[in-house]
Structures are given as structure tokens and as C-alpha cells.
Amino acid sequence: MLKARTRMLGALLCAVALAACVPTTSTAPATAAAPAPASTLDSTVYVSRQDGTFTLPAIPLERLPEQYRRQTVDYPTNEAPGTIIINTAEKHLYFVTGPNKAIRYGIAVGRSGFDWSGTANIAGRKEWPTWTPPPEMIDRRPELAKWASGQPGGPENPLGARALYLKTNGVDYGYRIHGTPEWESIGHNASSGCIRMINQDIIDLYSRAPDGGKVIVMTKDGKMPTKLTVPPKPVKAKKVTTPEPRPDATPDAAPVPADPYANPVVGPI
């Protein structure tokens, strides 16, 4: 009888020991690792800073939509690192940093009639560049004639803190990627075809983009370009001059007023 009880006690202890190796229904399941964020923002990049002899003012973040702030994002692309891809429909510029990764910047693009698309290369660069308005712009805005020989670089210069000069097949069509003192224009169709960026952002892009780097400007409906498309050059209107009357010319006779009843109108009045 004692031996039987001993065997039963041993079996019970063994069952208890085995039960300790089996997870109970109250055991918390293993938690999956949280997915990496799709984008990374850095709110400190838009503070006031000194750049050479000029001071960049801070950008008020409460007035700059998050979608147009500089950030690292997932961006599926087969383009090589160092390539710039501009989506004018979204008002975003992407600088490819690696496989399916890019730094995204908010931009302003050309107004209706000034938009363009195609592939170009960075052919030159300038810090605090001089801006010279083209003749057709002076025709549209005569007040710019004072800068026909160039406006020196500075905080009020339309090209901002940096400019990247673009060429397609060696031809300069006048397009630039540049800064702007008008940061409120970011996210809008506001330029004459150039790509505007916040000064803090163009300084960052300027430091990353290589000379000769590839630049792709997508079509206005968000597709990759198959050719270069630029707006036609405006036709300059010819000035009509009225010849001065000769001193010995006989004044023209005053025109005889037409008789309103000579050819009566037939029909309902």
C-alpha cells in the first residue's frame, strides 16, 4: 500500500514538472518589432543661422505644412544615389540617397504656361548668386529694368542662398534650382519655370548634389518624361510708331460724318 502511494506521488510530481514547460493561455505572445517610420523629420533645420556674411531668418514651422518640410522618406526608384527627381504635381524634390530612400524637400514650381519637363544635368553652381532678369521678364515687369545688369547676391535676391544651373544636352534653357526669400511660395505654382526651395533646404541640397548630377523633372501629371518639353518663347510685340507730321504737310480734311439713314437697317430693332 505504501509503495502504491509512493508511485502515485511520484507520478503527480512528474506531471507538475511537465506542466511547467507548457505555456499557459495567459502567456503574453511575443510582440512584433514596430515598423520603421516612413519618414523622418528634423524640426531644427529651419532655425535662423549665419551663412557667410548673411543671416538666414528662421522659418515659422506653424506656417509651413509638414508635407513641405525636409525629411527622409521611402521612395521606390531605380535611379542611382545622387539623382534629383522633381515631381512638379506634388511640389516635391527628391534627392536619392540609396535603394528606395530619398530626402524629400518642398518646392515651388512654374506657373501655368511656364512649366517644363525632361532630363537635365547640373552644369554649374553658385553661392549667393547674382540674378539677372531675362529681357522677356523685363518686358512683363518693367520695374525690373534696374537689374538688367544683375542684382547682387543677398537675402533679397530672388535666387536666394544657392543656385544649381541646369543644362540639357549642353543647352542652357535658363532653368535653375535655387533658394528664395519668398518661402511662403513653397507648395505653389509661383515661378517662371525655375524650381524654388527654402534657403535652408537649397543649402542642404547644394552640399549633397554632385556636379554633373542627373536631374529628372516629371510631367505635370506626375509621369516620367520621355523627352524635353519647354514652353514656347514669347513673341515680342513690335512697337508701332506714329510718324511725325511734316511741317509743310496740308492738314487732312475732317471726315464727313456718315448719314445714319442712308442705309436703313432692315429687320427687328
Sequence and secondary structure as in RCSB ss.txt:
>XXXX:A:sequence
MLKARTRMLGALLCAVALAACVPTTSTAPATAAAPAPASTLDSTVYVSRQDGTFTLPAIPLERLPEQYRRQTVDY
PTNEAPGTIIINTAEKHLYFVTGPNKAIRYGIAVGRSGFDWSGTANIAGRKEWPTWTPPPEMIDRRPELAKWASG
QPGGPENPLGARALYLKTNGVDYGYRIHGTPEWESIGHNASSGCIRMINQDIIDLYSRAPDGGKVIVMTKDGKMP
TKLTVPPKPVKAKKVTTPEPRPDATPDAAPVPADPYANPVVGPI
>XXXX:A:secstr
 HHHHHHHHHHHHHHHHHHTTS  TTS          SEEE GGGGS EEETTEEE    GGGS GGGS EEEE 
   S TT EEEETTTTEEEEEEETTEEEEEE BEE TT   BEEEEEEEEEES  B   HHHHHH GGGGGGTT 
B SSTTSTTTTEEEEEEBTTB  S EEEEES GGGTTSEEESS EEEEHHHHHHHHHHS TT EEEE  TTS   
SS B                 TT           TTSS   S  
